[in-house]
Amino acid sequence: MGNRPGAAAHSVEFSVNGEAVSVQVAARKTLADCLREDLELTGTHLGCEHGVCGACTVLVDGEAVRSCLLLAVQAEGSSVTTVEGLAGTELHPLQQAFHEHFALQCGFCTPGFLLSALAFLEREPKPTREQVRDGLSGNLCRCTGYEAIVDAVMAAASP
């Protein structure tokens, strides 16, 4: 979904991982494509491109959203967090928990799970295992069997 030749470009300003950005995008360009192509933030993965798999999940104003379904122009004035924005000089506690609990294998779904889990833990800081399963049910993984992901989120919830 790149810019079509002759398509009108729109100026969009928002922040990504705490940095102000301004991009020129076609009206139909998704936020996922904008992040990956225009801002070179390739940690946001595209799986199904229908909002079903959760691989493209980012935070927009603190809420987990499917960036394949959100148009870049809709991000105007928003604060976007991608997986690249989680770690500073050290891993984010969720990233560390995923590492320690072997909650990733191929890693394709991991960025979406991390951001979904972060938004979930903001809403539910002391979840039960069932709540974690329910809270992450919109993200698909074909490798791990989910138990290690639940373990990691539970560990991150109770430091």
DSSP file with accessible surface (Angstrom, degrees, kcal/mol):
  #  RESIDUE AA STRUCTURE BP1 BP2  ACC     N-H-->O    O-->H-N    N-H-->O    O-->H-N    TCO  KAPPA ALPHA  PHI   PSI    X-CA   Y-CA   Z-CA
    1    1 A M              0   0  108      0, 0.0    29,-0.2     0, 0.0     3,-0.1   0.000 360.0 360.0 360.0  50.9    0.0    0.0    0.0
    2    2 A G        -     0   0   28      1,-0.2     2,-0.4    27,-0.1    26,-0.1  -0.113 360.0 -64.4 -77.4-176.7    2.6    2.5   -0.9
    3    3 A N        -     0   0   78     24,-0.0    -1,-0.2     1,-0.0     6,-0.1  -0.579  52.9-134.7 -71.9 128.3    2.0    5.9   -2.5
    4    4 A R    >   -     0   0  136     -2,-0.4     3,-2.4     1,-0.1    -1,-0.0  -0.602  32.0 -95.3 -78.4 144.4    0.5    5.5   -6.0
    5    5 A P  T 3  S+     0   0  132      0, 0.0    -1,-0.1     0, 0.0     3,-0.1  -0.364 114.1  15.3 -57.3 132.7    1.9    7.7   -8.7
    6    6 A G  T 3  S+     0   0   89      1,-0.3     2,-0.2    -3,-0.1     3,-0.0   0.370  92.7 135.6  84.2  -9.0   -0.2   10.8   -8.9
    7    7 A A    <   -     0   0   30     -3,-2.4    -1,-0.3     1,-0.1     2,-0.2  -0.531  63.9-106.5 -73.8 139.2   -1.9   10.2   -5.6
    8    8 A A        -     0   0   72     -2,-0.2    19,-0.7    -3,-0.1     2,-0.3  -0.452  32.5-137.3 -66.9 134.5   -2.2   13.3   -3.4
    9    9 A A  E     -A   26   0A  55     17,-0.2     2,-0.4    -2,-0.2    17,-0.2  -0.734  12.9-154.2 -94.6 143.7    0.2   13.3   -0.5
   10   10 A H  E     -A   25   0A  83     15,-3.2    15,-2.5    -2,-0.3     2,-0.4  -0.958  15.3-127.4-117.9 137.0   -1.0   14.4    2.9
   11   11 A S  E     -A   24   0A  63     -2,-0.4     2,-0.4    13,-0.2    13,-0.2  -0.704  30.3-174.7 -83.0 128.5    1.3   15.8    5.6
   12   12 A V  E     -A   23   0A   2     11,-2.8    11,-2.6    -2,-0.4     2,-0.5  -0.994   7.6-167.3-128.7 130.8    0.9   14.0    8.9
   13   13 A E  E     +A   22   0A 110     -2,-0.4    64,-3.5     9,-0.2     2,-0.3  -0.975  26.8 129.1-120.5 130.1    2.6   14.9   12.1
   14   14 A F  E     -A   21   0A  10      7,-1.7     7,-3.1    -2,-0.5     2,-0.4  -0.920  51.8 -98.4-158.3 177.8    2.7   12.7   15.2
   15   15 A S  E     -Ab  20  79A  30     63,-2.6    65,-3.2    -2,-0.3     2,-0.5  -0.897  25.0-164.3-111.0 144.2    5.2   11.3   17.6
   16   16 A V  E >  S-Ab  19  80A   6      3,-2.9     3,-2.0    -2,-0.4    65,-0.2  -0.991  77.1 -17.7-127.4 120.0    6.8    7.9   17.4
   17   17 A N  T 3  S-     0   0   45     63,-3.0    64,-0.1    -2,-0.5    -1,-0.1   0.864 131.2 -49.5  52.9  39.5    8.6    6.5   20.4
   18   18 A G  T 3  S+     0   0   65     62,-0.4     2,-0.5     1,-0.2    -1,-0.3   0.407 116.5 111.2  85.5  -1.5    8.8   10.0   21.9
   19   19 A E  E <   -A   16   0A 139     -3,-2.0    -3,-2.9     0, 0.0    -1,-0.2  -0.904  68.4-123.3-109.2 132.0   10.2   11.7   18.7
   20   20 A A  E     -A   15   0A  93     -2,-0.5     2,-0.3    -5,-0.2    -5,-0.3  -0.489  34.8-175.2 -69.9 136.1    8.1   14.1   16.6
   21   21 A V  E     -A   14   0A  32     -7,-3.1    -7,-1.7    -2,-0.2     2,-0.4  -0.955  18.2-164.0-132.1 153.5    7.8   13.0   13.0
   22   22 A S  E     +A   13   0A  70     -2,-0.3     2,-0.3    -9,-0.2    -9,-0.2  -0.988  19.0 174.5-135.7 124.4    6.3   14.6    9.9
   23   23 A V  E     -A   12   0A  15    -11,-2.6   -11,-2.8    -2,-0.4     2,-0.6  -0.935  30.1-133.5-131.5 154.6    5.6   12.4    6.9
   24   24 A Q  E     +A   11   0A 103     -2,-0.3     2,-0.3   -13,-0.2   -13,-0.2  -0.952  40.2 166.0-105.0 119.2    4.0   12.8    3.5
   25   25 A V  E     -A   10   0A   0    -15,-2.5   -15,-3.2    -2,-0.6     2,-0.1  -0.959  40.4-106.0-135.7 153.5    1.6    9.9    2.8
   26   26 A A  E >   -A    9   0A   2     -2,-0.3     3,-1.8   -17,-0.2    47,-0.2  -0.461  40.9-112.1 -68.7 150.3   -1.1    8.9    0.4
   27   27 A A  T 3  S+     0   0   47    -19,-0.7    46,-0.3     1,-0.3    -1,-0.1   0.811 116.2  49.0 -57.3 -29.3   -4.6    9.0    2.1
   28   28 A R  T 3  S+     0   0   91     43,-0.1     2,-0.3   -26,-0.1    -1,-0.3   0.425  81.1 117.4 -95.1   3.4   -4.9    5.2    1.8
   29   29 A K    <   -     0   0    5     -3,-1.8    43,-2.9     1,-0.1    44,-0.4  -0.541  62.3-129.2 -75.6 131.8   -1.5    4.3    3.3
   30   30 A T  B  >  -E   71   0B   9     -2,-0.3     4,-2.4    41,-0.3    41,-0.3  -0.354  15.6-118.1 -76.9 160.0   -1.7    2.4    6.5
   31   31 A L  H  > S+     0   0    0     39,-3.5     4,-3.0    36,-0.6     5,-0.2   0.899 115.8  57.2 -62.4 -38.2    0.1    3.3    9.7
   32   32 A A  H  > S+     0   0    0     35,-2.2     4,-2.5    38,-0.4     5,-0.2   0.937 109.2  44.0 -58.5 -47.9    1.9   -0.1    9.5
   33   33 A D  H  >>S+     0   0    7     34,-0.3     4,-3.2     2,-0.2     5,-0.7   0.888 112.9  52.3 -66.2 -37.5    3.3    0.8    6.0
   34   34 A C  I  X>S+     0   0    0     -4,-2.4     5,-1.8     3,-0.2     4,-1.2   0.939 111.5  46.5 -62.4 -46.6    4.1    4.3    7.1
   35   35 A L  I  <5S+     0   0    0     -4,-3.0     6,-3.0     3,-0.2     4,-0.2   0.937 121.3  37.3 -60.4 -46.8    6.1    3.0   10.1
   36   36 A R  I  <5S+     0   0   79     -4,-2.5     4,-0.3     4,-0.2    -2,-0.2   0.931 129.2  27.7 -73.6 -46.6    7.9    0.4    8.0
   37   37 A E  I  <5S+     0   0   94     -4,-3.2    -3,-0.2    -5,-0.2    -2,-0.1   0.906 130.3  30.3 -87.9 -45.2    8.5    2.2    4.7
   38   38 A D  I  <<S+     0   0   60     -4,-1.2    -3,-0.2    -5,-0.7    -4,-0.1   0.838 132.5  29.8 -87.1 -34.9    8.6    5.9    5.6
   39   39 A L  S   <S-     0   0   42     -5,-1.8    -3,-0.2    -4,-0.2    -4,-0.1   0.425  96.0-131.2-105.7  -2.0   10.1    5.8    9.1
   40   40 A E        +     0   0  161     -6,-0.3     2,-1.0    -4,-0.3    -4,-0.2   0.799  56.9 143.8  55.7  35.3   12.1    2.5    8.7
   41   41 A L    >   +     0   0   35     -6,-3.0     3,-1.0    -7,-0.2    -1,-0.2  -0.761  17.7 169.6-101.2  84.4   10.7    1.1   11.9
   42   42 A T  T 3   +     0   0   80     -2,-1.0    -1,-0.1     1,-0.2    -6,-0.1   0.390  52.8  91.0 -86.8   6.9   10.5   -2.5   10.7
   43   43 A G  T 3   +     0   0   13     -8,-0.1     2,-0.7     2,-0.1    -1,-0.2   0.752  68.7  85.5 -70.2 -23.4    9.8   -4.1   14.1
   44   44 A T  S <  S-     0   0    2     -3,-1.0     2,-0.3   -12,-0.1    12,-0.2  -0.722  77.2-154.8 -78.0 114.8    6.1   -3.6   13.3
   45   45 A H        -     0   0   41     10,-1.2     2,-0.6    -2,-0.7    -2,-0.1  -0.685  11.2-141.3 -98.1 149.8    5.3   -6.8   11.4
   46   46 A L        +     0   0   37     -2,-0.3    -2,-0.0     1,-0.1    62,-0.0  -0.945  33.5 152.4-108.6 120.8    2.6   -7.4    8.8
   47   47 A G  S    S-     0   0   40     -2,-0.6    -1,-0.1    62,-0.0    62,-0.0   0.651  75.0  -1.7-107.5 -84.7    1.0  -10.8    9.0
   48   48 A C  S    S-     0   0   42      1,-0.0    -2,-0.1     0, 0.0     0, 0.0   0.730  72.7-145.9 -86.0 -24.5   -2.6  -11.0    7.8
   49   49 A E  S    S+     0   0  105      1,-0.1    -1,-0.0     0, 0.0    -3,-0.0   0.730  82.7  88.3  57.8  26.1   -3.2   -7.4    6.9
   50   50 A H  S    S-     0   0  143     19,-0.0    -1,-0.1     0, 0.0    16,-0.0   0.205 105.8-107.1-128.8   6.4   -6.8   -7.9    8.0
   51   51 A G  S    S+     0   0   16      1,-0.0    15,-0.1    14,-0.0    18,-0.0   0.625  92.9 105.9  78.0  14.0   -6.4   -7.1   11.8
   52   52 A V  S    S+     0   0   93      1,-0.1    -1,-0.0    87,-0.0    14,-0.0   0.848  71.6  46.2 -95.3 -37.2   -6.8  -10.7   12.8
   53   53 A C  S    S-     0   0   21     86,-0.1    87,-2.8     1,-0.1    -1,-0.1   0.747  85.6-139.1 -87.5 -25.5   -3.2  -11.9   13.7
   54   54 A G    >   +     0   0    1     85,-0.2     3,-1.7     1,-0.1    62,-0.1   0.443  64.2 124.1  84.5  -1.9   -2.0   -9.0   15.9
   55   55 A A  T 3  S+     0   0    3      1,-0.3   -10,-1.2    57,-0.1    57,-0.3   0.818  74.1  51.1 -62.4 -28.1    1.5   -9.0   14.5
   56   56 A C  T 3  S+     0   0    4    -12,-0.2    11,-1.1    55,-0.1    -1,-0.3   0.301  79.3 141.7 -93.9  11.5    1.2   -5.3   13.6
   57   57 A T  E <   +C   66   0A   1     -3,-1.7     2,-0.3     9,-0.2     9,-0.2  -0.285  18.4 162.2 -62.2 130.9    0.0   -4.1   17.0
   58   58 A V  E     -C   65   0A   0      7,-2.1     7,-2.9     5,-0.1     2,-0.5  -0.864  40.0-105.2-132.9 170.2    1.4   -0.8   18.2
   59   59 A L  E     -CD  64  81A  10     22,-2.4    22,-2.7    -2,-0.3     2,-0.5  -0.888  27.5-171.3-100.9 131.2    0.2    1.6   20.9
   60   60 A V  E >  S-CD  63  80A  17      3,-2.7     3,-2.0    -2,-0.5    20,-0.2  -0.989  82.0 -19.0-120.7 114.9   -1.6    4.8   19.8
   61   61 A D  T 3  S-     0   0  100     18,-3.4    -1,-0.1    -2,-0.5    19,-0.1   0.874 130.6 -52.7  52.4  39.0   -2.1    7.2   22.7
   62   62 A G  T 3  S+     0   0   43     17,-0.4     2,-0.4     1,-0.2    -1,-0.3   0.329 115.2 113.7  85.5  -6.5   -1.5    4.2   25.0
   63   63 A E  E <  S-C   60   0A 117     -3,-2.0    -3,-2.7    57,-0.0     2,-0.3  -0.818  70.7-118.0-101.7 137.2   -4.1    1.9   23.3
   64   64 A A  E     +C   59   0A  37     -2,-0.4     2,-0.3    -5,-0.2    -5,-0.2  -0.554  43.6 172.4 -71.7 126.0   -3.2   -1.2   21.5
   65   65 A V  E     -C   58   0A  38     -7,-2.9    -7,-2.1    -2,-0.3     2,-0.9  -0.963  40.5-112.4-134.4 155.1   -4.3   -0.9   17.8
   66   66 A R  E >>  -C   57   0A  53     -2,-0.3     3,-1.6    -9,-0.2     4,-0.8  -0.780  25.3-161.0 -85.0 108.8   -3.8   -2.9   14.6
   67   67 A S  T 34 S+     0   0    0    -11,-1.1   -35,-2.2    -2,-0.9   -36,-0.6   0.668  86.4  66.0 -71.2 -12.9   -1.6   -0.6   12.6
   68   68 A C  T 34 S+     0   0   12      1,-0.2    -1,-0.3   -37,-0.2   -38,-0.1   0.675 107.0  42.0 -77.9 -15.4   -2.6   -2.5    9.4
   69   69 A L  T <4 S+     0   0  106     -3,-1.6     2,-0.5     2,-0.1    -2,-0.2   0.569 100.4  81.3-104.0 -13.5   -6.2   -1.2    9.8
   70   70 A L  S  < S-     0   0   32     -4,-0.8   -39,-3.5     2,-0.0   -38,-0.4  -0.816  77.2-130.7 -97.6 130.4   -5.4    2.3   10.9
   71   71 A L  B >   -E   30   0B  60     -2,-0.5     3,-1.2   -41,-0.3     4,-0.5  -0.542  17.5-124.6 -75.8 146.0   -4.6    4.9    8.2
   72   72 A A  G >  S+     0   0    0    -43,-2.9     3,-1.8     1,-0.3     4,-0.2   0.881 111.5  59.7 -57.8 -38.1   -1.4    6.9    8.7
   73   73 A V  G >  S+     0   0   46    -44,-0.4     3,-1.2   -46,-0.3    -1,-0.3   0.784  95.8  63.2 -64.1 -23.1   -3.5   10.1    8.4
   74   74 A Q  G <  S+     0   0  111     -3,-1.2    -1,-0.3     1,-0.2    -2,-0.2   0.656  91.1  66.8 -74.3 -13.8   -5.6    9.0   11.4
   75   75 A A  G X   +     0   0    0     -3,-1.8     3,-2.9    -4,-0.5    -1,-0.2   0.484  69.9 138.6 -83.8  -2.9   -2.4    9.1   13.5
   76   76 A E  T <  S+     0   0  100     -3,-1.2   -62,-0.2     1,-0.3     3,-0.1  -0.160  79.2   1.3 -46.1 124.5   -2.3   12.9   13.2
   77   77 A G  T 3  S+     0   0   65    -64,-3.5    -1,-0.3     1,-0.2   -63,-0.2   0.441 106.9 125.3  76.6   1.1   -1.4   14.4   16.6
   78   78 A S    <   -     0   0   16     -3,-2.9   -63,-2.6   -65,-0.3     2,-0.6  -0.396  62.4-123.3 -90.4 167.8   -1.1   11.0   18.2
   79   79 A S  E     -b   15   0A  49    -65,-0.2   -18,-3.4    -2,-0.1   -17,-0.4  -0.960  30.3-165.9-110.5 118.1    1.6    9.4   20.2
   80   80 A V  E     -bD  16  60A   0    -65,-3.2   -63,-3.0    -2,-0.6     2,-0.5  -0.891   6.7-164.6-109.2 135.0    2.7    6.1   18.7
   81   81 A T  E     - D   0  59A  37    -22,-2.7   -22,-2.4    -2,-0.4     2,-0.2  -0.983   9.3-177.7-118.8 126.7    4.8    3.5   20.4
   82   82 A T    >   -     0   0    0     -2,-0.5     3,-2.0   -24,-0.2     4,-0.3  -0.660  47.1 -94.4-110.2 173.8    6.4    0.7   18.5
   83   83 A V  G >> S+     0   0   20      1,-0.3     3,-1.6    -2,-0.2     4,-0.6   0.839 123.5  65.1 -59.3 -29.7    8.5   -2.2   19.7
   84   84 A E  G 34 S+     0   0   71      1,-0.3    -1,-0.3     2,-0.1     3,-0.1   0.758  97.1  57.7 -64.8 -21.0   11.6   -0.1   19.0
   85   85 A G  G <4 S+     0   0   34     -3,-2.0    -1,-0.3     1,-0.2    -2,-0.2   0.467  89.2  75.5 -88.3  -1.1   10.4    2.3   21.7
   86   86 A L  T <4 S+     0   0   19     -3,-1.6     2,-0.3    -4,-0.3    -1,-0.2   0.939  86.2  58.0 -77.1 -49.1   10.3   -0.3   24.5
   87   87 A A     <  +     0   0   39     -4,-0.6     4,-0.2     1,-0.1     2,-0.0  -0.639  52.4 174.6 -89.6 140.7   14.0   -0.8   25.3
   88   88 A G  S    S-     0   0   70      2,-1.6    -1,-0.1    -2,-0.3     4,-0.1   0.290  78.0 -36.0-101.2-119.3   16.3    2.0   26.4
   89   89 A T  S    S+     0   0  152      2,-0.1     2,-0.3    -2,-0.0    -2,-0.1   0.700 139.0  36.7 -78.7 -18.4   19.8    0.9   27.4
   90   90 A E  S    S-     0   0  154      1,-0.0    -2,-1.6     0, 0.0     6,-0.0  -0.888 102.7 -84.9-126.9 161.5   18.3   -2.2   28.9
   91   91 A L        -     0   0   82     -2,-0.3    -4,-0.1    -4,-0.2    -2,-0.1  -0.309  47.8-106.3 -62.0 146.2   15.5   -4.4   27.9
   92   92 A H     >  -     0   0   46      1,-0.1     4,-2.8    -4,-0.1     5,-0.3  -0.406  36.7-107.6 -63.4 148.5   12.0   -3.4   28.9
   93   93 A P  H  > S+     0   0   88      0, 0.0     4,-2.5     0, 0.0     5,-0.2   0.860 121.9  51.7 -51.9 -35.6   10.7   -5.7   31.7
   94   94 A L  H  > S+     0   0    2      2,-0.2     4,-2.6     1,-0.2     5,-0.2   0.925 109.9  48.4 -67.4 -42.7    8.3   -7.4   29.3
   95   95 A Q  H  > S+     0   0   33     -3,-0.2     4,-2.2     2,-0.2    -1,-0.2   0.919 112.4  49.4 -61.4 -42.0   11.1   -8.0   26.8
   96   96 A Q  H  X S+     0   0   67     -4,-2.8     4,-3.0     2,-0.2    -2,-0.2   0.921 110.9  49.6 -63.7 -41.7   13.3   -9.4   29.7
   97   97 A A  H  X S+     0   0    5     -4,-2.5     4,-2.2    -5,-0.3    -2,-0.2   0.911 109.4  51.3 -65.5 -40.3   10.4  -11.7   30.8
   98   98 A F  H  <>S+     0   0    2     -4,-2.6     5,-2.7     2,-0.2     6,-0.3   0.917 113.2  46.9 -61.7 -40.0    9.9  -13.0   27.3
   99   99 A H  H ><5S+     0   0  117     -4,-2.2     3,-1.2     1,-0.2    -2,-0.2   0.952 114.2  45.5 -64.8 -50.5   13.6  -13.7   27.1
  100  100 A E  H 3<5S+     0   0  112     -4,-3.0    -1,-0.2     1,-0.3    -2,-0.2   0.787 117.6  43.5 -66.9 -28.6   13.7  -15.5   30.5
  101  101 A H  T 3<5S-     0   0   66     -4,-2.2    -1,-0.3    -5,-0.2    -2,-0.2   0.257 107.5-119.8-103.4  11.7   10.6  -17.5   29.9
  102  102 A F  T < 5 +     0   0  168     -3,-1.2    -3,-0.2    -4,-0.2    46,-0.2   0.890  54.4 160.3  53.0  44.9   11.4  -18.5   26.3
  103  103 A A      < +     0   0    1     -5,-2.7     2,-0.3    45,-0.2    -1,-0.2   0.102  52.5  54.0 -88.2  21.4    8.2  -16.8   25.1
  104  104 A L        +     0   0   72     -6,-0.3    37,-0.0    -5,-0.1     0, 0.0  -0.992  45.0 165.5-149.8 150.3    9.4  -16.5   21.6
  105  105 A Q  S    S+     0   0  126     -2,-0.3    -1,-0.1     0, 0.0    -2,-0.1   0.384  87.7  11.2-125.4 -81.0   10.6  -18.8   18.9
  106  106 A C  S    S-     0   0   93      1,-0.1    -2,-0.0     4,-0.0     0, 0.0   0.819  90.2-141.1 -73.6 -26.4   10.6  -17.4   15.4
  107  107 A G        +     0   0   20     -4,-0.0     3,-0.3     3,-0.0    -1,-0.1   0.369  65.7 119.1  88.4  -5.2    9.9  -13.9   16.8
  108  108 A F  S    S+     0   0   95      1,-0.2     4,-0.3     2,-0.1   -63,-0.2   0.921  83.2  35.4 -62.7 -42.3    7.5  -12.8   14.1
  109  109 A C  S  > S+     0   0   14      1,-0.2     4,-2.2     2,-0.1     3,-0.3   0.639  95.0  92.7 -85.1 -12.2    4.6  -12.3   16.5
  110  110 A T  H  > S+     0   0   15     -3,-0.3     4,-3.0     1,-0.2     5,-0.2   0.866  79.8  52.8 -57.0 -46.9    6.7  -11.1   19.4
  111  111 A P  H  > S+     0   0   14      0, 0.0     4,-2.2     0, 0.0    -1,-0.2   0.935 112.5  46.5 -57.1 -42.3    6.5   -7.3   18.8
  112  112 A G  H  > S+     0   0    0     -4,-0.3     4,-2.4    -3,-0.3    -2,-0.2   0.902 113.2  48.9 -65.3 -41.1    2.7   -7.4   18.6
  113  113 A F  H  X S+     0   0    2     -4,-2.2     4,-2.9     2,-0.2     5,-0.2   0.913 109.8  52.5 -63.8 -43.3    2.5   -9.6   21.7
  114  114 A L  H  X S+     0   0    6     -4,-3.0     4,-2.3    -5,-0.2    -2,-0.2   0.936 113.8  41.6 -59.6 -46.5    4.8   -7.2   23.6
  115  115 A L  H  X S+     0   0    1     -4,-2.2     4,-2.2    -5,-0.2     5,-0.2   0.891 115.1  50.2 -72.9 -36.4    2.8   -4.1   22.8
  116  116 A S  H  X S+     0   0    9     -4,-2.4     4,-2.6    -5,-0.2    -2,-0.2   0.926 112.6  48.3 -63.1 -42.6   -0.5   -5.9   23.4
  117  117 A A  H  X S+     0   0    0     -4,-2.9     4,-3.0    -5,-0.2    -2,-0.2   0.892 109.1  53.4 -65.6 -38.9    0.8   -7.1   26.8
  118  118 A L  H  X S+     0   0   30     -4,-2.3     4,-1.5    -5,-0.2    -2,-0.2   0.949 112.4  43.2 -62.1 -48.0    2.0   -3.7   27.7
  119  119 A A  H  X S+     0   0    3     -4,-2.2     4,-1.4     2,-0.2    -2,-0.2   0.913 114.4  52.0 -63.6 -40.7   -1.4   -2.1   27.1
  120  120 A F  H  X S+     0   0   11     -4,-2.6     4,-2.6     1,-0.2     3,-0.4   0.935 108.6  49.4 -60.9 -46.9   -3.1   -5.1   28.8
  121  121 A L  H  < S+     0   0   24     -4,-3.0    -1,-0.2     1,-0.2    -2,-0.2   0.782 104.9  59.0 -68.1 -24.7   -0.9   -4.7   32.0
  122  122 A E  H  < S+     0   0  152     -4,-1.5    -1,-0.2    -5,-0.2    -2,-0.2   0.881 115.1  36.2 -66.4 -37.6   -1.7   -1.0   32.1
  123  123 A R  H  < S+     0   0  142     -4,-1.4    -2,-0.2    -3,-0.4    -1,-0.2   0.799 133.9  25.6 -81.1 -33.9   -5.4   -1.9   32.4
  124  124 A E     <  +     0   0   70     -4,-2.6    -1,-0.2    -5,-0.2    -2,-0.1  -0.706  65.5 172.4-135.7  79.0   -4.9   -5.0   34.5
  125  125 A P  S    S+     0   0   79      0, 0.0    -1,-0.1     0, 0.0    -4,-0.1   0.736  80.9  37.1 -67.8 -22.1   -1.6   -4.7   36.5
  126  126 A K  S    S+     0   0  146     32,-0.1    28,-0.1    -5,-0.0    32,-0.0  -0.549  86.0 170.7-126.3  66.8   -2.3   -7.9   38.6
  127  127 A P        -     0   0   10      0, 0.0     2,-0.2     0, 0.0    30,-0.0  -0.299  31.2-125.2 -80.3 161.2   -4.0  -10.3   36.2
  128  128 A T     >  -     0   0   74      1,-0.1     4,-2.1    -2,-0.0     5,-0.2  -0.544  35.7-104.1 -87.6 167.5   -4.8  -14.0   36.6
  129  129 A R  H  > S+     0   0   80      1,-0.2     4,-2.6     2,-0.2     5,-0.2   0.902 124.0  52.8 -60.3 -38.8   -3.5  -16.4   34.0
  130  130 A E  H  > S+     0   0  126      1,-0.2     4,-2.5     2,-0.2    -1,-0.2   0.896 107.2  51.3 -64.9 -39.6   -7.0  -16.6   32.5
  131  131 A Q  H  > S+     0   0   69      2,-0.2     4,-3.2     1,-0.2    -1,-0.2   0.890 109.6  50.5 -64.3 -38.4   -7.1  -12.8   32.2
  132  132 A V  H  X S+     0   0    0     -4,-2.1     4,-1.9     2,-0.2    -2,-0.2   0.945 110.4  49.2 -63.6 -47.1   -3.8  -12.8   30.4
  133  133 A R  H  < S+     0   0   86     -4,-2.6    -2,-0.2     1,-0.2     4,-0.2   0.925 116.0  43.2 -57.0 -45.4   -5.0  -15.5   28.0
  134  134 A D  H >< S+     0   0  116     -4,-2.5     3,-1.3     1,-0.2     4,-0.2   0.919 112.2  53.4 -66.7 -43.0   -8.2  -13.4   27.4
  135  135 A G  H 3< S+     0   0   25     -4,-3.2     3,-0.2     1,-0.3    -1,-0.2   0.772 116.9  37.6 -64.4 -26.9   -6.2  -10.1   27.2
  136  136 A L  T >< S+     0   0   10     -4,-1.9     3,-2.1    -5,-0.2    -1,-0.3   0.265  82.1 110.0-107.2  11.8   -3.9  -11.5   24.5
  137  137 A S  T <   +     0   0   84     -3,-1.3    -1,-0.1     1,-0.3    -2,-0.1   0.685  69.7  64.9 -65.2 -15.7   -6.5  -13.6   22.6
  138  138 A G  T 3  S+     0   0   28     -3,-0.2     2,-0.4    -4,-0.2    -1,-0.3   0.444  89.7  79.8 -86.0   1.2   -6.3  -11.3   19.7
  139  139 A N    <   -     0   0    6     -3,-2.1     2,-0.4   -85,-0.1   -85,-0.2  -0.926  68.7-151.3-111.6 134.8   -2.7  -12.1   19.0
  140  140 A L        -     0   0   84    -87,-2.8     2,-0.4    -2,-0.4   -27,-0.1  -0.832  12.6-177.6-107.7 142.2   -1.7  -15.3   17.1
  141  141 A C        -     0   0   14     -2,-0.4     4,-0.2     1,-0.1    -2,-0.0  -0.999  12.5-170.6-134.7 134.3    1.5  -17.3   17.4
  142  142 A R  S    S+     0   0  243     -2,-0.4    -1,-0.1     2,-0.1    -2,-0.0   0.380  82.0  41.4-102.3   1.7    2.2  -20.4   15.4
  143  143 A C  S    S+     0   0   50      3,-0.0   -39,-0.1     0, 0.0    -1,-0.1   0.788 103.8  48.7-115.3 -44.1    5.3  -21.5   17.3
  144  144 A T  S    S-     0   0   22    -41,-0.1     4,-0.4     1,-0.1     3,-0.3   0.696  81.9-129.2 -86.5 -23.4    5.2  -21.2   21.1
  145  145 A G        -     0   0   54      1,-0.2     2,-1.1    -4,-0.2    -1,-0.1   0.585  46.9-103.4  81.2   4.3    1.9  -22.8   22.2
  146  146 A Y  S  > S+     0   0   88      1,-0.2     4,-2.5   -43,-0.1     5,-0.2   0.063 101.4  99.9  73.8 -28.4    1.2  -19.7   24.2
  147  147 A E  H  > S+     0   0   90     -2,-1.1     4,-2.7    -3,-0.3    -1,-0.2   0.919  84.4  48.2 -59.6 -42.2    2.0  -21.0   27.7
  148  148 A A  H  > S+     0   0   20     -4,-0.4     4,-2.3     2,-0.2    -1,-0.2   0.866 110.5  52.8 -66.6 -32.9    5.5  -19.4   27.8
  149  149 A I  H  > S+     0   0    2      2,-0.2     4,-2.4     1,-0.2     5,-0.2   0.942 110.4  46.7 -66.6 -44.5    3.9  -16.1   26.6
  150  150 A V  H  X S+     0   0    4     -4,-2.5     4,-2.7     1,-0.2     5,-0.2   0.930 111.5  52.4 -62.0 -44.6    1.4  -16.3   29.5
  151  151 A D  H  X S+     0   0   59     -4,-2.7     4,-2.4    -5,-0.2    -1,-0.2   0.910 110.0  49.0 -55.6 -45.7    4.3  -17.2   31.9
  152  152 A A  H  X S+     0   0    0     -4,-2.3     4,-2.5     2,-0.2    -2,-0.2   0.918 111.5  47.5 -64.3 -43.8    6.2  -14.1   30.7
  153  153 A V  H  X S+     0   0    0     -4,-2.4     4,-2.0     2,-0.2    -2,-0.2   0.921 112.0  50.6 -66.1 -39.7    3.3  -11.7   31.1
  154  154 A M  H  X S+     0   0   46     -4,-2.7     4,-1.1    -5,-0.2    -2,-0.2   0.914 111.0  49.3 -63.5 -40.7    2.6  -13.1   34.5
  155  155 A A  H  < S+     0   0   34     -4,-2.4     3,-0.4     1,-0.2    -2,-0.2   0.905 111.2  48.9 -65.0 -40.9    6.3  -12.6   35.5
  156  156 A A  H  < S+     0   0   22     -4,-2.5    -1,-0.2     1,-0.2    -2,-0.2   0.828 106.9  57.6 -68.0 -28.2    6.3   -9.1   34.2
  157  157 A A  H  < S+     0   0   12     -4,-2.0    -1,-0.2     1,-0.3    -2,-0.2   0.789 112.7  39.2 -74.0 -24.8    3.1   -8.3   36.1
  158  158 A S     <        0   0   75     -4,-1.1    -1,-0.3    -3,-0.4   -32,-0.1  -0.699 360.0 360.0-128.1  79.6    4.6   -9.2   39.4
  159  159 A P              0   0  155      0, 0.0    -3,-0.1     0, 0.0    -2,-0.0  -0.131 360.0 360.0 -65.4 360.0    8.2   -8.0   39.5
